[in-house]
Amino acid sequence: MAECFSNTAIFEMAYERKVARERVRNIADILLEHLLKLIVFPESVHADHWKNEVFSFIENVNKITVKPNNQRLRGHEIFDILIGEPLGSGRNNEPDGDKVLRNIMYLKFKYKEENAIDIDVNSLTDRLTNFYKDFANKTSVREVSVDEIADLVEKFIKGGVAK
């Protein structure tokens, strides 16, 4: 009987667009910080934890739908909130390398005990842009599978931006 009810719309969680956007916004800064930590401190004992957190944050954004009829947020909305707002500048809200660099410098200061690697900021900025665009475009059309999310995260981590 419970299975019958769980397949009905009454058990699906959809938000007003404004609330849905705010839920994504609440994840944006912490997601960015964890993505950067994975790149700046690849040998950290905390790397697996950070990777799991990134996966969870992405999965949370992936599950968000909008009233009516459980619509998905648009790709440009997700992109703008996740990376455009914290790092963006210019017409298309593309990430600004200087803002990425400031975030990296902050992390290196915060985690002094870690062995940070030198980063090619332009390459990392491109990598962040591609990661967020890829995810935003996919999740705006449909709920992305757990395996796809894992693949996106692994692809981002293995992308290589060391100088």
N, C-alpha and C positions, 0 to 999 in steps of 0.2 A: 504494500500500500504506500509506504513512504517513497519508494522508487517512482511511483506514479506521480506523486506530488512534486518531487524534486525536479521533474522534467517540465514543469509548468512555469509560466512567467512570474508567478507570485514569489518564487524563490530566487529569482534573478535580481541582482543588485544593479540598478541603474541610477545615475545621479543627474541632477540638473547640470547643464553645461558648465556653469560657473563653479559649482562644487567639484565637478570632475577635474576641471583645470587646476583648481586649488590643490586637489589631492596629488596631481602630478607635480605641481610646484613644490609641495612639501618634500618630495623625494629628490628634486633636482640637485640641490647643493651636496647632499650626502652621497648621492650616486657619483657625481663628478669627483668628489674627494676620493672615493674608493677606487675609481678608474685610474686616477692619477697616481695613487699610492701603489697600485699594481705595476705601473710603468716605472715610477721613480725608484721603488724599492723592490725589485723583482726577487731578490734573495731573502726577503724578510721572512721570519718565522710566522708572521701573521698573514702571509700572502693567500693561503688557502681560505682563511676566514674572510678576507676582503673579497675574494672571488665569489664565495658563497653569498656574501652580502649584496654584491653587484647583481648576481643572479636573482636574488629575492626582490631587490628594488625594481629590476626590469620586469619581473613577473607581476609585481603589484601594479605597475603602470599598464601592463598588458591586459589585465583583468578589468580595467575601468571601462564602463560603457555609459552612454548618455541617454536620458529620456528624450523622446518617447522611443519605444521599440528597441531598446538596447543598441543604439547606434554607437559607432566608434568615434573617438575624437579624430579630427583631421590630422594628416601627417604633419602639415606645417604648424599646427597648434602644438603638437607634441614636441617637435623639433625646437620651436621657439621657446617653449617653457623649459625644456631640459638643458639646452645649451645656449640658445639665443639670449635668454634673460641673464644668466650668470656670466656669460663670456662674450656676448654679442656686441657688435658695433656695425654701423653702416646700414645700407638699405635692406639687405637680405638677412640681417641678424646673424651673419656668419661669425664664427668665433674670432676673436682678436688675439693674436699671438702674445701681445704684451700682457693681457689678462691671464692667459694660460701660464706665462712665465711667473707672474706674481703668485699664482696659486702654487706652482712648483716650489718657489722660494719659501713660501709659507710652510709647506709640508716638510721641506728640508730643515727648516728651523724647528718645527714642532717635533719631528722625529730625529733628533740629532744622533741618537745612538745607532740608527740604521745605516747601512752602507748604500747611500744613494748613488745612482749612476748619472752621468751627464746626459742630458737630453737634447736632441735636435727639436727645438720648440716648433718650428714650422711643420716638421714631419708629424709631430704629436698633434698639433692643431688640425692638420688634415685628417689624421686618423680618428680623432674625436668626432670631427664633422661627419666623416663617412659612417662611423659606428652609429651615431644618433640618427642620421638620415635613413640608413638602412632599417634600423629598428622602427623608426617613426612611420616610414612608408609601409612596412609590413603590418604593423599593429593597427594602422588606420583602416585597413581593409578587412582584417580578420584577426581572431585571437591567434597569436603565434604559439606554436607548440613548444613544450619544454625543451625538446631536443634542438629546435631552432635557436632558442634563447641561449642554450649552452654553447652552440656553435658560434653565435655572434660574439659571446663573451670570450671564448677561446681565440677566435680570429683576431679580436682586438688586442688581447694580451700578447699574442705571438707576432704581432705586426712589426715589431722592431723599430725603435726610434733612437737608439743610442748613438752618440756622436762618434 
